[in-house]
Amino acid sequence: MTFGESRYIKLMSNNPPKILEQFRTFLRRNNYALNTERTYINWVRHYIKHHHQITKKWKHPQAMGPLEVEQYLNALVMQHNVSASTQKQALCALVLFYNKVLNIDLGDQLQITRSKKPVRIPTVLTKEEINELTSLMPQGQNNFMIRMLYGTGMRLNELIKLRIQDIDLQQNQIKIFNGKGFKDRRTMLPASLKQELIQRINQTRAHHEQDLREGFTSVYLPNALERKYPNAGKELGWKFLFSARNRSIDPRSGIERRHHIHPSALQKAFRKAKRASTITKFIKLHTLRHSFATHLLQSGYDIRTVQELLGHADVKTTMIYTHVLNKGGNAVISPID
């Protein structure tokens, strides 16, 4: 969820207090994603503004504590009817802010009314429905990315952040670096997509050579690797597989460079294909990941194998797909093949 999608959130001015800049510094130092940084800071802003609207006074967070946090989180549920995941996101932001910036441990002191999280069965597409969706999308990058999501089980953010060096064409596998929960894992490279993947690498190579000719060698590197490897920007391996058509200004560093594509283009193309199809299910791009896991289990692969491919820390998370028998299996072939 983002604040722009919420009816009830109005942000404070664009000049945040110094305490929020301290929070921003902590988040960047600990390699939180840019979207997480923005969202967490906006939650703290809204928390401060919420109590200003009640008391008609601007109160520093240091002067507030567990009671005010409880009141705020309860108001999100009682007044704004937010979902369980939205309330949990606000809670995580405030607990982290108080703990790391103000050195106040909220611990188990909070007594809040929690939104009830529904237990849902994941929506799964059949192979015929997936073929229908891809047939309604023009051949090109979006079509290829849809088949990559289904064929590998990756999350959307994991796919768009893939770099050339993460693709192992010899071993037919893909390394997912710093996925959800800051975890690395490997998944298969579908054989039926290999040639298109090579073509995609060649397109990225063309972008890379163009940037070199025009004097732009920089690419975003995580964890201060840019200082450790100052020439990494000249190497093709560090380039994003799905690089943007045009260069842009990095919002953190202010450096002009070629970043990965924005996910919105693929999301729009997917929604358009869905509207044109005969599919009546409520589906999102993440539905392809659910379909990947379910189809592997239906093919007889062991649930532990599927757990590893999905990157789940606990097999209980993977068990939502266990509506078929586990027959075991080791030599995993992508369901797209």
N, C-alpha and C positions, 0 to 999 in steps of 0.2 A: 504494500500500500504506500502511496505517496500523498503528500499533503495537497497537491493539486487535484487529487481525485476525491478529496473529502469535503463535504459541505460545511463542516463545522470548524475548519481550521483557517485562521487568518494570522499570518506571521507578523512578527514585530518588524521594525524597520530593518533596512539592509546594513545598518551599522551595529553589529552585535556587541554586547558588553565584553570586556576583557576576559571575563570568566569563561565565555563561550570560545574565545580564541585559545585559551588554555586547553579546553576540551578538544578543539580541533587539532591542536598540536599533538596531544596524546594519541588521538585516533590515527593521525598520519604516521607518527613514530612507530605505531604498532601495526602498520600496514593494513588498516581497515580500508575496504573498497570506498571509492568516491561516493557512490550512492548511499552507502551505510553512513559515511561521515555526514552527508547532507541531511539524511533522515534523522539521525540521532540528535544533531544540533537543533533541528526544527522541533523535535519533541521537547527539548529543554526550553526552547523559546516559548512554545505554546504553554508549557507548564507554568512558566513565569507570568505570562500574560493572563492565564486562567485565574491565578490568584490576585492579579491586579484588578481584574474585572469584578472580583468578589469584594475585595477590601478597599478598592479605589486608591490603593497605595502600591508603589513599586517596591517590592521586597527582594533583597538579595537572597539567592538560594541558600547561602550560609545561615540565614536567619530562619530558614524553614527546615523541616525535617520529616520524619516518618509520617506524622499526622497529615501534613500538607500533601505528601506524596499519595497517601491513602485516599484523601479527599479527591485528588485529581484523577486517580485511576478509577475510583468509584464513579466519578462524574462521567468519564468516558463511556461507562456501561449504562448508567442510569439515565443520563441526559442525551447522549449521542448514539447509544445503541451500537457500539462498535463490535466487531467480531473478536473472538478469543485471540486470534493471531495478532490483530492490531493492538489490543490491550497488552499482550505479552511483549510486543515490540517497544511500546512506550515504557513498560516496566524495565526492560533490559537497558534502554537508553538512560533512564534516570538512576538505576542502581549503579551502572558503570560511571556515570557522571559524578555521583556523590562519593563513590568509593575511590576513584582515581584522581579526581580534581579537588574535591573538598575534604578528602580523607575521612569521610563519614561512612561507616559500614551499616547499611540499613538492615542487613542480615535477615533474620526471621521476624523482625519487628512489625512488618506490614500486615495489616488485616484488611484485605480488599475483597470486594465482590467481583468474582471472576466470571467473564463470559463463558458460557458452556460451549466447549469445543465439540462439534458434531463428529461422530464416527462415520466416515463415508467410505463407500466402496469405489475404487478408482474406475473411471470410465475408460473402456478399452475399445479400440477400433479393430475391426477384422482386417485381414490382409486385402480383401476386396475393396473395403472402404478406403484404405490407405492408397491403393492403386487408383481409385476414383479421384481422390484429392490431387494426387500428383499429375494425373492425366489432364486435370482442369487448370493446371498451372503451366505457363509457358516454359519451354526449356531454357535453362539458364541457372544463375546462381541460386535464386530462391528455391527452385525445384530441387536442385542438388542438395541444398542445406536441409530441406524437409526429409529427403531420403537418408541423409547423414544422421539426423536426429533419431530417426526410427532404426536405422541399421546399426547404431553404436550405443544407443541408450543414454547419450549425453544430455545434460541440461543445456538450455539455450545459451546461457552465459559461458558455459564451458566450451561450447562450439565456436562462438565468435572470438574467443580469446586464444584459440589454438595458434601456435607458431609453427613455422616450417620444421624446426628441429624436433617438434613433438611427434612428427609423422615418421614411422619406421616402415619404409616400403619393403625392406628385406624380410623383416619378421612379421609383416602384415599386422601391425598393432599401432595403437595411438596412445600416447602418454597424456594424461590429463593432470596438469600441474596446478596445485593450489586450488582444488575444487572446493565444494561446500565443506565448511569446517576446517579449511586450510589443509585438506588431505590430498595426496597424490594417489593416482591409481592408473591402471591400464585397461584398455578395452580393445576389441578387435577392429581391424580395418576390413570392412566388407569387400570381398573379392570383386563383386559386381560394380563397385564404385571406384575401384583403384585407378582406372584409366582417366576418369573424370577428375579424380583427385590430383593426378599428375598434371593435367591441363590447368587446374586451379593453381598449382605451385608455379607453373610457367607464367601464368598471368601475374602472380605476385612478384615473380622475378622481373617482369617487365616494369612494374611499378617501382621496384627497388632500383633498377638501372636508371630509370628516369630521375629518381630522387638524387642518385649519385651525380648524374650529369648536371643537375641544377644546384648542386651544393648542399643538399639536405640529406644528412646521414643519421639523424637521431631517430630512435624508436624508444617507446617507453619500456623501461626495465624495472622489475620489482626489487625491493629490498636493497636499494642503493647500489645495485650492480653496475649502474651507469658510471659511478666513480671508480669501481673496481676494474671494470672492463671498458675503458673510454672509447675503444675502437669497435665495440660490439655493434654499433649502429651501421657499420659498413658490411656486416655479415648478413647474408640472406637468411640464415637459420633463425635469427631473432625476429624476423618480420612476421607479422600476423598473416595467417593463411587467408583469412577473409579481410584483406586490407581495404580501407575506404578508397573510393574513387579519387577523392581530393584530399589534400593535406588540410589540417586544422590546427588551431592553437590549443595546446594543452592547458586546461583550466587551472591546474596546480602550478606548473612551472612557467607558463607563458611561452613555451617553446613551440615553434611551428614544426609539425611532423605528421607523418601518416599513421593514423591510428586504425583500429579495427572498425568494421562497419557498425552502424547503430542497429539494434535489434528490431526497431519499429517497422522497417521496410519488410522484413520477413513476416512479422506479425500481421501486417496489413494484407500481404499476399495470401497468407494462410486463411484469414477471415473471408477474403473475397472468394477463394476456392470453395470454402465451406458453404457459403451462401449459394453458390452455383451448383452444389452437389445435392444428392438425394438424402444426405445424412441429416437426421433430426436430433442426434445426441448433442448435448452441450459439451463442446470440446475446445481445448486450447493446445498450444504447441507442446505443453508438458504431457498431453495425452499420448503423444508418440512414445515417450519414455515408459509410460504405463503399458503400452501395447508391446514394446520391446521385451519387457520383463515377462509379461503374461505369455507371449508367443514362445519364448525360450522354455518356460515351464511346461507348456503344452507339448513342446517337442521332446520333452523328457530330460532336460538338463537339471542338475541338482540345485537346490535352493541356495546352497552355500556358494556355488559358482555364480549364480545370478546376483547374490548379495555383493560379491567382490566386484563384479562388473558395474554394478550400480553405485558402489562406494558407500553402502550403508554400514554404519558402525555396529548396529544391532540387527540380528537376523529377524527380530520381531517386526522391524519396519518392512522387510522384504516379504513377510508372511501375509501381507494384505493381498498378495497375488496367488496365494496357494489355494486356488479353486480347482487345481488339477493335481494329479498324483506326481510325487517326486520319484523319477525313475533313475536318477543319476546320470552322469555324463561328464566327460573331461574335455575332449577335443571340440571346443565351442565353435560353431559356425553361426554367423549372424543370421537372424531371422529373415533379413532381406534377401539372403542367398538361398 
